[in-house]
Amino acid sequence: MDYTYKKIVNLLEQKQFYLGHIGRNQHIYINKQIEKVILVPIYENEEIPENVFMSILKQAGMPKENI
């Protein structure tokens, strides 16, 4: 599986998260319906480490079986 920034953003957007703020080392995604804020670290041209990728999915309430 590819653990890329683009993949995690697509998954978050499918769950109605939107880019709320761009920080220096991370992007902040917000979902007002479920009142969640998720920080996504920026890994330019690199894969996100698997444990970070899975942690973001867990915070968003997405089981890893759905990816």
C-alpha positions as CSV (number, residue, x, y, z in Angstrom):
1,M,0.0,0.0,0.0
2,D,1.2,3.5,-0.7
3,Y,1.2,5.7,2.4
4,T,1.4,9.1,0.6
5,Y,0.3,12.5,1.6
6,K,-2.1,12.6,-1.4
7,K,-3.7,9.3,-0.3
8,I,-4.4,10.4,3.2
9,V,-5.8,13.7,1.9
10,N,-8.2,11.9,-0.4
11,L,-9.3,9.6,2.4
12,L,-10.0,12.6,4.7
13,E,-11.9,14.5,2.0
14,Q,-14.1,11.5,1.5
15,K,-15.0,11.8,5.2
16,Q,-15.9,15.5,4.7
17,F,-12.7,16.9,6.1
18,Y,-11.5,20.1,4.5
19,L,-8.2,22.0,4.7
20,G,-8.6,24.6,7.4
21,H,-5.1,25.9,7.8
22,I,-1.7,25.4,6.3
23,G,1.1,25.4,8.8
24,R,4.8,25.3,8.4
25,N,5.2,21.5,8.8
26,Q,1.6,20.3,8.8
27,H,-1.8,20.9,7.3
28,I,-4.9,21.1,9.5
29,Y,-8.0,19.3,8.3
30,I,-11.4,20.0,9.9
31,N,-14.7,18.2,10.0
32,K,-17.4,20.4,11.6
33,Q,-20.0,17.7,11.5
34,I,-18.2,15.4,13.9
35,E,-16.2,18.2,15.5
36,K,-12.7,16.8,14.7
37,V,-9.4,18.5,13.9
38,I,-6.6,16.4,12.4
39,L,-3.0,17.5,11.9
40,V,-1.4,16.0,8.8
41,P,2.4,16.3,8.7
42,I,3.9,17.3,5.4
43,Y,6.3,14.7,3.9
44,E,7.2,16.2,0.5
45,N,7.9,13.6,-2.1
46,E,8.1,10.9,0.6
47,E,5.8,8.3,1.9
48,I,4.3,9.0,5.3
49,P,5.5,6.4,7.9
50,E,2.9,3.6,8.3
51,N,2.4,4.3,12.0
52,V,1.7,8.0,11.3
53,F,-0.7,7.1,8.4
54,M,-2.6,4.6,10.6
55,S,-2.8,7.1,13.5
56,I,-4.3,9.7,11.2
57,L,-6.9,7.2,10.0
58,K,-7.7,6.3,13.6
59,Q,-8.2,9.9,14.6
60,A,-10.5,10.4,11.7
61,G,-12.6,7.4,12.8
62,M,-11.7,5.3,9.7
63,P,-11.0,1.6,10.2
64,K,-7.9,0.5,8.3
65,E,-10.0,-2.2,6.6
66,N,-11.8,0.5,4.6
67,I,-8.8,1.7,2.7
